[in-house]
Amino acid sequence: MRIVITGGAGFIGSHLCECLMKQRHEVVCLDNFTTGSNKNIAHLLKDQHFKLFQCDVRDKNKLEEIFRQEGVDLVYHCAAVVGVKRTLGNPKEVLEVNINGTINVLEAALKSGCQKVVTISSSEVYGNPVEVPQREDSPKNVDLPYAISKLVGEKYAQIYYQKCGLKTTSLRLFNVYGPRQDNTPYGFVVGIFIKRVLQDKPPVIYGDGFQTRDFTYIDDCIIPTVIAGESDAANGEVFNIAAGKPITILDLSESIITLSGRDLRPLFEPERGFDIRHRFADISKMRTILGYKPKYDLKEGLKLTIEWYKQNLPRTK
């Protein structure tokens, strides 16, 4: 197939490009390079079955032109404003990119005759959870712009499926980590912790460290994402994509310290107002309909991620 990946030069998007190229698909990567990086896809650029376009999903006309000229079969829509610090600081941009950009992608797909769009959503749509673990039908207690934008994006995908006949699936990713993830202050906790520990600095924990999250190694995200794009049973559905195993932030920090061979102790700072206490997924729907069971435990995933950072940290800003 000819497959478009928006945000294809980002962390998740670049791994998805790589996976689909290995499956012999033709991949069209779109990215505005706000947070994506050429380094993530440099090894793919020489392949004749890989195309790269610099494009912002807010540019409706350019998006439709690319979809039309490339004859797109399937879209994985990964482009979004991400990262806690970035999304809290730019609420207007979050809404423009994550909502309007998603509508533009769905509309371009519909007009071009594309068969299906898989939208990458987030566990943030559950907000401050009413129940744990979170099931796909759990209440959505959202109040932050990023969470709202992702939930609205899911609803638009469902509308295009129900009213317009465009096949869609939405995937709620839970704390995905692995090689290439942003480890700057605008990034995510696993990368930030690893970077500090490898620099012999203590990881910083906000609060008591007993808050829980569901950390998902990148391969355990990419494989079910690809399956969702190929599965008719996934059409019109929403899935949690996660490991389904909660771990405390304190245990995460101590695991990273141990696996890195350092002698450090976490540094504790006051709890942040926007942090939630517990978030982890019920993954029974993923296992039943997509037929995927996570393959990586946290220790194995962290080992692979730490090794990547050891090799790449000197070149990381």
Protein Blocks (a to p, Z undefined) as FASTA:
>chain_A
ZZddehklmmklmmmmmmmmmnopacddddehlmgcfklmmmmmmpmkbccddddfklmm
lmmmmmmmnopabdcdfbccehjklmmmmmmlmmmmmmmmmmmmmmmmmmnopabdcddd
dfklnmpafbdcddfkbccddfbfklmmmmmmmmmmmmmmmmnopacdddddehiadehi
acbfklcfklmmmmmmmnopacddehjhlaccddddfklmmmmmmmmmmpmklgopacdd
dehiacdfklmmmmmmmmnopacddddddddfkbcfbdcddfklmmmmnopacfbdfklm
mmmmmmmmmmmmmmpZZ
